[in-house]
Amino acid sequence: MKSSPPSVAPTESAKAAAGAEHVLRRLEWTVIRRLDGLLQGDYRTLMRGAGLDLADLREYQHHDDVRHIDWNVTARLQIPHVRVYTEDREMAAWFLLDLSPSVDFGSGEQRKRTVSAEFVAVLARLLTRHGNRVGAMLYGSGVDTVIPTRGGRRHVLHVLHSIQSRPAPVEAGTTRLHELLESAAALIKRRSMVFVVSDFISEPGWEKPLAQLAQRHEVVAVRLLDPLELELPDLGLLTIRDSETGEQLLVDTHDAGFRKRFSRIAAQREAELREALARARVDALELSTDGDLIDAIARFTDMRKRRMRMSSGSLPAHLRRVA
C-alpha cells in the first residue's frame, strides 16, 4: 500500500500571498465594481495622460482651456483657435507609501496602514485595468523597497503582498518624509502620476521636496488620519505612547481644559498641513480610519472634475500680468 506524502505547512510567504489574493478579491467585489458604476468612464479625472500628440485645430469654444490656444493661427485668422490633442493614456502611476510606525495606529476597527493598503489596491487595480502601469516606493525608517512600474492584476497582487508582508514596525525615531520624496524625484524620470500616501506626521522639511516633485509630475497627497488624532474623548487617565519614539505620557482626559487644548492644537496642525499642501499645488485626498473608501474616492473625483473645469477658464501667466 502506498503511503501518502507528508503534508507540508504553508510558508509565511505563501500565507501572505494568499492573504493578498483574498483582500484584492474582496475589494474587487465590494469596492471596485461599485466605483466602476460611479465613475462611468471618468478615469481621466483620476489620471490624465501626457497629451502630447497634436490632432487638429478648431475655433475656440466656451470652457476650452485657454492654454491650448494657438496664438499664431489666432493672429492670422483673427478668430481664436485651439489645438486639439490626442491624449496619451500610457501614463505610469507611482505610490509613495509611508509605512512608518505612526501609520500603524488606529482607534477603531481599522488601522491607518489597512486603509493605505486598501486604497493602493483599489487605485492600482482601477488603473491597470485601463492599460496603465503602477509602481511603488515603500518607506519604513528609510526607503527600503522599490517596485518598478508594471501592469496587470498579478503585479497589483505583488504590490499588495509587499505591503502586507512587511515585519511589524519598530521604534526607529521620527519619520523623515523628505527622504521618500527626494528619492522619488531622483528615481522617477518620466512624467507620472504620483500618490503620496502618508499621515504626514514627520520631521519638518518635506514641503519643498513635495512642491519640487509636483513641478515635474502630477501629485496627489493622500492623507491618512484617525478621529482620535483630532479630538480626545473623556476616558479618564490614559497613557499615551509615541509609536515612533516610544515616549510615554500620562494624561487626564477627564480634564475638559486638556481636551480643549488638545483639539485646538490638532486643529492648528490640520490648518497648517492643508496650507502646506496648497502651497505645494497638489491635490489632496483625506482617508479616515472610520470613513468609507468609495465615498472618499468619489468625492475626490468630483473635486478634480470641478478643478479641471475651473482651470479651463484661467489665463496664461503672461496675460494675467497684462490684465
Salt bridges, closest charged atoms under 4 A:
GLU12 OE2 - LYS15 NZ 3.82
GLU21 OE2 - ARG25 NH2 2.86
GLU21 OE2 - ARG153 NH2 3.01
GLU28 OE2 - ARG125 NE 3.21
GLU28 OE2 - ARG153 NE 2.89
ASP36 OD2 - ARG129 NH2 2.65
ASP42 OD2 - LYS305 NZ 3.19
ASP64 OD2 - ARG58 NH1 2.82
ASP65 OD2 - ARG67 NH2 2.68
ASP70 OD2 - ARG83 NE 3.52
GLU87 OE1 - ARG44 NE 3.96
GLU87 OE1 - ARG89 NH1 3.39
ASP88 OD2 - ARG190 NH2 3.57
ASP104 OD1 - ARG111 NH1 2.46
ASP104 OD1 - ARG113 NE 2.91
GLU118 OE2 - ARG26 NH2 2.74
ASP144 OD1 - ARG166 NH1 2.81
GLU171 OE2 - ARG241 NH2 2.15
GLU179 OE2 - ARG176 NE 2.77
GLU182 OE1 - HIS178 ND1 3.64
ASP199 OD2 - LYS112 NZ 2.94
GLU218 OE2 - ARG48 NH2 3.33
GLU218 OE2 - ARG304 NH2 2.24
GLU229 OE2 - LYS112 NZ 2.57
ASP234 OD2 - HIS254 ND1 3.08
ASP234 OD2 - ARG259 NH1 3.97
GLU270 OE2 - ARG223 NH2 2.40
GLU270 OE1 - ARG274 NH2 3.52
ASP283 OD2 - ARG304 NH1 2.53
ASP283 OD1 - ARG307 NE 2.92
GLU286 OE2 - ARG223 NH1 3.91
GLU286 OE2 - ARG274 NH2 2.95
ASP302 OD1 - LYS305 NZ 3.71
